[in-house]
Amino acid sequence: MSTDVLGVVSHDNYVTFQTSSIQSVRFYLSGYTISDGQPWGGISDGQVDGGRQGIVVRAGRHKTSDCAQWFISVVEGGGMIATANGTAFHTDSEPRELNFAIFGTMRFILNNGTFFTFRDLAIGQGNSANGDNNWWIGSRLGTRRSGTSLDYQVLSEDKLGRIYVDLGNFDASEGISYFKFRA
């Protein structure tokens, strides 16, 4: 965390993937949005937190409807889901306000050499009803199956397939969310 002369704080915001079967994660950034006046330090991917694979977004946190509208626009009517707090899941169909959002292609390589490519993927950070930071994930290639899962069209070894994205825990004290992926 760093603070500039105006008192605006930049945070390391972690999205990690809770599975030992992921060898590596790459996120190819195509675009992003952040609330006016907030710092942007970019993203990094790979091993980011205690050996977990994921993404770190270095950015300020100030929620606005503009960021949420950008997220909704890049999802283009596709599916989206979000964490709400430690044990519950967000019930809204789309975010009202977000601190920032990123858009691009994410690629997982599993320990067995299999890979999954998530195209047109949006990830955004907002706040749940209790004020904790939460994460949204969505894509025009996804369909929301329930409050906690997204049916997502992916490329696996250059073959078009489907994968289900299930949300796991959100630990507000550490600023980490878990997304569980299963075929």
N, C-alpha and C positions, 0 to 999 in steps of 0.2 A: 504494500500500500504506500502511495506517495501523495503528497499534497503540494499544490502549486501556490503561488503568491496570493491568489484570490481565495484560498481555502477549499478549492475543488479537489476531491480525492479520487485517485485512480486505484482500482482494485484488481487483483488477480482473481478472476472468476472461473472456477473449475467445472467442467463437465467431464465426468469420468465414466468408464464403462466397466460394470461389475461382472467380470468373467475372467477366468484364467486362460481361456481358450484364444484370446486375442493376442496375436504377436505384435501387431502394429496398427496404428490409426494415423491417417493423413486426412487433413481437411484442406481442400483447394478453394480458397476464398474468391468468390465472384463479386460480392458486394456486402455492404453493411450499412447500418444506420445507428446513430446514437443521439441522445437528446442534446439539444443546443446547449453549448457552454460546457459540456462534459468532455474530459480527456479521452483520447483513443490511442492505445499503444499497440494495436494489432493483435494477432493470435499466434499461438504456437501449438504444436500437436506432438503426439508420440507419448513417451513416458513422462507424465506430468505430476503425479501425486503418489508418493509412497510405492512406486512401481506400477501403478495403474496406468493404463492407456487412456488418453482422452485429449481434450482441447482446453487451453487456457485462453480466455479473452481478457485482455488488459484494457479496462475501460472504467469510466465513472458510472455512478448509479444515480440516475434521476429519472423516474418514470414519466412518460408522456404518451398521449394518445397517438401522436405522430409516429413514434416507433412501432406501436401496435398496428397502425394502419399500413405501414410499410411491410411488416411481417405478413399481414393478411394478404396484401397485394401480391407478394412473391409466391405465396402458397397457391394463389389462383383458384380458389374454391376447393382445393384438396383437403385432406384430413390433417388435423392437428390435435395434440394432446398436451397436458401439462401436469407437473407435480403441484401439490397444494401445501402440504406440510409433511411431517415425519411419517404419518401413516395413512393419510388420505390423498385423494387425487382431485385435481381441479375439475369441476363439473361444467364450467363455461365451455361453450363451443369454440370461442376464439378469445384472444386477449383483449382487454380494454386499454391497458397501459403496459409499456415495456421500458426498461432502462436502455436496452440496445438489442440489436438482432444481427445475426450473420447469415449469409446465404452462399451456397456453393455445392461442392461435391465432396462427399466423405467416403474414404475407402478403408475397409478393414481387411487385414490379412490374418487369417487364423493360424494357429500353430501347425495344423496339418497341411498348410499351403493354400487352402481354399480362400478366395477373396470375395467380398461383397462390395459393390459400388452403389452408394446412395446419391443419385443425381438430384439436382434441384431441391436441396435440403435446407430448410430454414431452422435456426435455433435462436431463441430469444430469452432474455431474462426479464422477469417482472417481479411482482410481489403477490403473495397469497393473502387471503383475508386476514390472517393473523399478523401480517406485516413482514413475514420472512421472505427472502428472495426465493423465487421458484423458476423453473425452466419450462419453456414451450419448445416443442419440436413439431415440424409440419412439412408437408410437401404437396405439390399438385399431383404427385404420383401416389399419394397415400389416401386411404379411406379410414375414417375413425370407426373402429369396430365396437368399442364400448368406451366407458369413461377412462379406461386405463390402457387401451391398446390401439394400435394403428396397423392396418393391413397396408403394406408398403411394397410397391413394385421395385425390384432391385436387379442389378446385373450381378450374376454369380458366375465366375469363370467364363465371362462373355456370353452367358445364356440368360435370357430374361426369366426371372422367377419372382416369387413373392416371399416376403419375410414379415414376421409379426414383431412389432416393437412394443415391449411392455415397460411401463414405468416402474422403477424401484423406489427406494427410499430417498428422501431429501433430508440432509443434515444441515440445518441452517447455521449451526455453530461453526461449521467448517466451510460453509459456502460451496458444498459439493452436492451434485445430483447424480443419480445413477439411472442409466437407461439400460434395460436388459434386452438383448436381442436373441431371438430364437427362430430357427427355420421351421 
